[in-house]
Every structure is written in C-alpha cells, then in structure tokens.
Amino acid sequence: MLTKRNNWQRIKKDGDINKADYKVVDVLELNDRKLKILQAIILDYLETAEPVGSRTISKNYDLGVSPATIRNEMSDLEELGFILQPHTSAGRIPSDKGYRLYVDELMHLHQNQVEHGFYIEQLLQRVDRIESLLKNIAKMLASETSYATIVSSPQIKRAKIKNIQLIAIQERQLLAVIVTDGNIIKNYMIHLTEPIHQTILNRLTFVLNEHLYGLTLEQINLPLIQQLKDFAGENADVINKVLDAIFDTIQSVDDTDVYTSGATNILRFPEFNDIDKATNLMHQLEEKQVLKQIIRQGLEDQKVNIKVTIGCENKLDEMKDCSLVTTTYKLGGEDIGFIGIIGPKRMDYENAISTLSSLMTKMDKIINKLK
C-alpha cells in the first residue's frame, strides 16, 4: 500500500478533473474539491480500515481548506451516496458507489508491470500441462495480492482429441492415456476379458490416432466407429472400451474444475473479524457450486478485459461484502476460462488489476502453446 504522502502527490498531479467524462449523473454535482476529498477518504480508508474524519483529511492531505469546509463537502458527498457514516459521531467510509467512481475514474494503476511480468514468465515456463498451470496461477495470484483467488479449468465445448496411447499393464489390463486440447490428460484403466500383447495395442494406438486426431465428440459417428471395429477384428471390444473412455474424457473436459487459493487470506482483514460473517464467507469459498456460479456469470458477463464488481453489484448474496476483480483467458480467440481475485470491498484495486493485467499479457500465448 502506498503512503498517504505518495497517494496525495498522485492526487495533486491529476490537476483539474474533467467531469464531462463521467458516466454517473450524480458526479456532475461534484466539483474538483469534492472529488479530491472523496479520493482522499478512499485512499486513507484503504490504508487504515478506519472511518475518516475531516481533521484527518485536513492534517494528512494538503487541500488548502479548513476542516469545517471539508466537513461541509463530506456532508454533500454523503447525501449523494458516495460515502456513508457507519456510526454516529464516527468518520466516513466509502460506499459501493464511491468505490465504483474511484475504480472507474480516480484510480491510476501501479507501474509494476515489469515486476509482475518477470515473475509470471518464470511461472509459466515451468509447466507443460494446463491443470498445473492453472493451479500455479491461483497460488501466485493469492501470494501477490494477499486475497483469495479462483481459477477455472477450460470450458471447451467442442474439445478435440490430440493423442491416444494404449499401454499394457497386466495381461488383462491396459492404461488408456487420452490427451485433448490444452494438453488436458486423462488416464483410464481398462479391464479386458482376454489377454492382449503390447504389439497389438501399438497397432490399435496408431489406427485410433490416425482416424480420431482433431475430432470432436460430435464427429465420431457410427460409420467411423464401425470402421475402427472392422480394423480391430477380434479386438473390437478393446475399441469399444477405449471409445467409452474417450467419450468420458471429452465430457469431463466440458465440466468445470475449480482451483482456489488464499481463502484464509480474507480472515486477515478487519471487515471479517465478525465470526459469523467470516464463517459464512469461508463456507461459500469452499462451496464448489457457488464458485461455479461465479465462474459461469463471469464468462457470460465479461465484456471488458478486466472487470471489477463491487459489493452490491455482485449477483450472489454471498458476495455482497466482497469485491471481485476478474478476467477470462482464451483459446483460439474464444473465452474458455475464468480467473478471479476476491477480497473485501476495501481492497487494493490497483494492485489486483495490475497483477491480472500482467498475467493476461502472457496467458493467451502460453494457453495456445499448450493446446
């Protein structure tokens, strides 16, 4: 977190703010001083987690006006819904509406793309399977941001077969290794009624790869299946069982796996000192169906590279006390997976967005390399 002095230097460098650019009608009622006071309240609250009073702003930020003037401006900001007073006689804290204005208009991203980029490049070079990559990304984001993270496996609606290997394990047992787009690898143990030699399995492996490479489930039709069975002859039962494994593989690829990390990071924030609130949130972060719903909505609603969803903007009631910074990753130009950072509304949006932005400059290239 930047110091107040550094934060305030950034506020002062902004100069006059062009209110005509704002999309929120109420913002037209904010003069430059109100905007700077709002920004000071948000920056101070992000750092301290304590309600911010007029004297604090007057002391720590060089606005050139008295605490009384600041109080009047804060009253106007509260009336407009950008800040609120959690307790009588307490200072003010940002509202969801105030955070939204900050994220959309007042925030400036850290210049730390190079640092993130180097770390991410090293991480991406160490994996050759997409599952390992996604697990590492979840851990890296949790470590870099100190929030909870959620990453989905690819939702490849038309997954293609990339490679098939049949390996004899015992006389009546073989291992089918099936690889689809993104180097997603599934292993199946197949039990046979008759012994089979590895030489025969090698021939069947060659034929299966020759006929099935690059096909989707929909393209494996009955004439093709019959052709494979005819070639296999007395080993047609092996072809049947391998095809069953292939169908299971593609269907499982179309299901979403969820990788999470850093859930306990949330407990470090004073917003979740309340045991009931913390317990409820932790339960939701462990509930796969809730996470899959977040992912599904994220993939449907992600119309920008990086999206910030704040507090009450979340469709799920379980997430109303949190903010989400999310993005998607692509394969062949199509959004196939979701990456999200979950934290309190008082989160370091700048760092979260910067970290995700750095990741996405590398991610698409690596995903397409693994396909």
Residue, then its C-alpha position, 0 to 999 in steps of 0.5 A: m500500500l502506498t503512503k498517504r504522502n505518495n497517494w496525495q502527490r498522485i492526487k495533486k498531479d491529476g490537476d483539474i478533473n474533467k467531469a464531462d467524462y463521467k458516466v454517473v449523473d450524480v458526479l456532475e454535482l461534484n466539483d474538483r474539491k469534492l472529488k479530491i476529498l472523496q479520493a482522499i477518504i478512499l485512499d486513507y480508508l484503504e490504508t487504515a480500515e478506519p472511518v475518516g474524519s475531516r481533521t484527518i483529511s485536513k492534517n494528512y492531505d494538503l487541500g488548502v481548506s479548513p476542516a469545517t469546509i471539508r466537513n461541509e463537502m463530506s456532508d454533500l458527498e454523503e447525501l449523494g451516496f458516495i460515502l456513508q457514516p457507519h456510526t454516529s459521531a464516527g468518520r466516513i467510509p466509502s460506499d459501493k458507489g464511491y468505490r465504483l467512481y474511484v475504480d472507474e475514474l480516480m484510480h491510476l494503476h501501479q507501474n509494476q508491470v515489469e515486476h509482475g511480468f518477470y515473475i509470471e514468465q518464470l511461472l509459466q515456463r515451468v509447466d507443460r500441462i494446463e491443470s498445473l498451470l492453472k493451479n500455479i496461477a491461483k497460488m501466485l495470484a493469492s501470494e501477490t495480492s494477499y486475497a483469495t483467488i479462483v481459477s477455472s479449468p477450460q470450458i471447451k465445448r467442442a474439445k478435440i482429441k490430440n493423442i491416444q496411447l494404449i499401454a499394457i499393464q497386466e495381461r488383462q489390463l491396459l492404461a488408456v492415456i487420452v490427451t485433448d486440447g490444452n494438453i488436458i490428460k486423462n488416464y483410464m484403466i481398462h479391464l479386458t476379458e482376454p489377454i492382449h500383447q503390447t504389439i497389438l495395442n501399438r497397432l490399435t494406438f496408431v489406427l485410433n490416432e490416425h482416424l480420431y486426431g482433431l475430432t470432436l465428440e460430435q464427429i465420431n459417428l457410427p460409420l467411423i466407429q464401425q470402421l475402427k471395429d472392422f480394423a480391430g477384428e477380434n479386438a473390437d471390444v478393446i475399441n469399444k472400451v477405449l471409445d467409452a473412455i474417450f467419450d468420458t474424457i471429452q465430457s469431463v473436459d466440458d465440466t468445470d474444475v475449480y482451483t482456489s487459493g488464499a481463502t484464509n487470506i480474507l480472515r486477515f482483514p478487519e471487515f471479517n473479524d465478525i465470526d459469523k460473517a467470516t464463517n459464512l464467507m469461508h463456507q461459500l469459498e469452499e462451496k464448489q457450486v457457488l464458485k461455479q456460479i461465479i465462474r459461469q456469470g463471469l464468462e457470460d458477463q465479461k465484456v471488458n478485459i478486466k472487470v471489477t464488481i463491487g459489493c452490491e453489484n455482485k449477483l450472489d448474496e454471498m458476495k455482497d461484502c466482497s469485491l471481485v476483480t476478474t478476467t477470462y483467458k482464451l483459446g483460439g480467440e474464444d473465452i474458455g476460462f475464468i480467473g478471479i481475485i476476491g477480497p473485501k470491498r476495501m481492497d487494493y484495486e490497483n494492485a489486483i488489476s495490475t497483477l491480472s493485467s500482467l498475467m493476461t499479457k502472457m496467458d493467451k500465448i502460453i494457453n495456445k502453446l499448450k493446446 
